[in-house]
């Protein structure tokens, strides 16, 4: 009987690297149907934070 091992797959490409993060980036719940209400990266934008996925702005910077 031969034992079949699973084939190796290449590692997935990361969505971003730590070098891509903008200082002040926060992971906030987006609450839009586009982002499926998940926590996504929000970067400082004006007086709030802008979602990097859908572009909506929310909150005030402290």
Phi and psi in degrees as a GROMACS rama.xvg file:
@    title "Ramachandran Plot"
@    xaxis  label "Phi"
@    yaxis  label "Psi"
@TYPE xy
-96.0274  135.135  UNK-2
-91.4403  124.666  UNK-3
-98.9713  122.972  UNK-4
-93.5257  147.853  UNK-5
-64.8698  146.379  UNK-6
-71.9698  146.729  UNK-7
-78.6155  135.912  UNK-8
-107.104  149.855  UNK-9
-66.9051  150.565  UNK-10
-64.3256  142.369  UNK-11
-67.2678  150.311  UNK-12
-76.5364  127.238  UNK-13
-65.4692  145.971  UNK-14
-67.0728  -30.9593  UNK-15
-159.363  165.899  UNK-16
-117.489  166.509  UNK-17
-63.8729  -25.7857  UNK-18
-69.8815  -21.7543  UNK-19
-79.3283  -14.468  UNK-20
-73.0016  132.293  UNK-21
-83.8652  136.901  UNK-22
-55.8611  133.329  UNK-23
93.9919  1.85653  UNK-24
-65.4473  138.262  UNK-25
-128.006  151.024  UNK-26
-98.816  107.834  UNK-27
-121.434  153.058  UNK-28
-70.8694  127.466  UNK-29
-83.0455  -33.7045  UNK-30
60.4702  35.0326  UNK-31
-121.447  155.341  UNK-32
-69.4775  -25.1409  UNK-33
-63.8502  -42.8944  UNK-34
-92.366  1.22395  UNK-35
60.1764  31.9276  UNK-36
60.4025  21.7342  UNK-37
-89.978  163.284  UNK-38
-76.5117  123.093  UNK-39
-127.107  167.451  UNK-40
-72.1426  132.44  UNK-41
-123.873  127.575  UNK-42
-103.915  151.004  UNK-43
-57.2213  133.204  UNK-44
-150.815  107.387  UNK-45
63.9148  -120.892  UNK-46
-101.056  3.93009  UNK-47
-133.653  -156.152  UNK-48
-126.52  133.932  UNK-49
-103.88  133.297  UNK-50
-69.5233  134.511  UNK-51
-80.0744  -12.0535  UNK-52
-93.0978  -52.8908  UNK-53
-109.656  -14.8953  UNK-54
89.4552  2.79087  UNK-55
-73.8535  150.31  UNK-56
-111.487  139.374  UNK-57
-147.632  156.215  UNK-58
73.4121  168.729  UNK-59
-110.567  141.763  UNK-60
-75.8875  141.782  UNK-61
